[in-house]
């Protein structure tokens, strides 16, 4: 596979991811939600401090550690991708690696720079006097410092939005959402890359079978001579 194909794949994911994040950040207040396709696909703006799919990791120190880990992983990943292409790994494997790399880079950009270029998005649940969306500000005048930016999520697929039956032990009557996480294009890219890699790993890493010639009388005579 040519390096140009890998670069274009990564660039397409990064552009799609960042364009959607900029649109949401500059047009939605935190917590705002709009339907796209009925009740099962919505745009719901949330920001998270930590890992993909809204998971958190150890407060302020954890945020720095996670961002630095992402940065090191992306730098290391750049050399790995170059090596995969040079050694002509399976095309499917290289595409999966590119998807994972692009997703990691997409979320890394949020953590590194969003706190420097945007002001705060207010959540109406906790800030009832504010229903404003964020604005872009001069570089370095944003809501936090370098490496502390929040990751923007917006894709929400509540395929089943219901309640547990009353007779369920302990959780009877509680709200039940099937596929509740809110995520972004970068998260989806990482997930698709990992899932396809796991499903087709035998094909991607299949060893070449060496052909052996059938043993004949002529072969034995040659060996004896």
TABELRA-V722042 format. One line per field, one symbol per residue. ss: DSSP state (2 for helix, 1 for strand, 0 for the rest). phi: phi as a letter, one per 40 degrees, with the letter a starting at -180 (. if undefined). burial: # if it has 24 or more other ideal C-beta (glycine too) atoms within 12 Angstrom, else .. A space follows every 10 residues. Layout:
ss=???
phi=???
burial=???
//
This chain:
ss=0022222222 2222222222 2222222001 0011111000 1111111100 0222000022 2222222222 2222222222 2222220000 2222222222 2222222222 2222222100 0010000000 0000010000 0000000000 1111110001 1110000000 0000111100 0110222222 2222222220 2222000000 0000002222 22220
phi=.ccccccccc cccccccccc ccccccbbcd gcabcbbfcb bbcbcbbbcb ccggcbaggc cccccccccc cccccccccc cccccccfcd dccccccccc cccccdcccd ccbcccbbcc cccccbbccb bbccbcbddg bccabdgbcc ccbacbbcdb babcddcccg bdgccbbcgc dbbbccdccc cccccccccb ccccbccccc cbcccbcccc ccccc
burial=#....#..## ..##..##.# ##.##..### ###....... .######### ####..#... ..##.##.## ...#..##.. #..##...## ..######## ########## ########.# ###....... ..##...... .###..#### ########.. .......... .......... ########## ###..##... .......... .......... .....
//
